[in-house]
């Protein structure tokens, strides 16, 4: 009887496990890095066109990094937490 009460209290905690939250933080850091790489490339003078907006970093690396970060977030949420025995 006491075992069932204790089990119900243990499952009433967080929805995800500790490892899931660590993975979520890693995925969030990847997404932030992607947005940082995506930023910039503008010109101070509106009459001057800047070719920096078409750089390889902004057109390829940053979007791929963002996609990987969002997929990593989905994995972190869907990963089944380990059961302690």
RADA-V131835 format. One record per backbone hydrogen bond with DSSP energy under -1.0 kcal/mol. CO is the residue of the C=O (numbers start at 0). NH is the residue of the N-H. If there is no record, write none. Layout:
BEGIN
CO	NH
CO	NH
END
This chain:
BEGIN
0	4
1	5
2	6
3	7
4	8
5	9
6	10
16	20
17	21
18	22
19	23
20	24
21	25
22	26
23	27
24	28
25	29
26	30
27	31
28	32
29	33
30	34
31	35
32	36
33	37
34	38
44	47
50	53
51	54
54	58
55	59
55	60
56	61
59	63
60	64
61	65
62	66
63	67
64	68
65	69
66	70
67	71
68	72
69	73
70	74
71	75
72	76
73	77
74	78
END
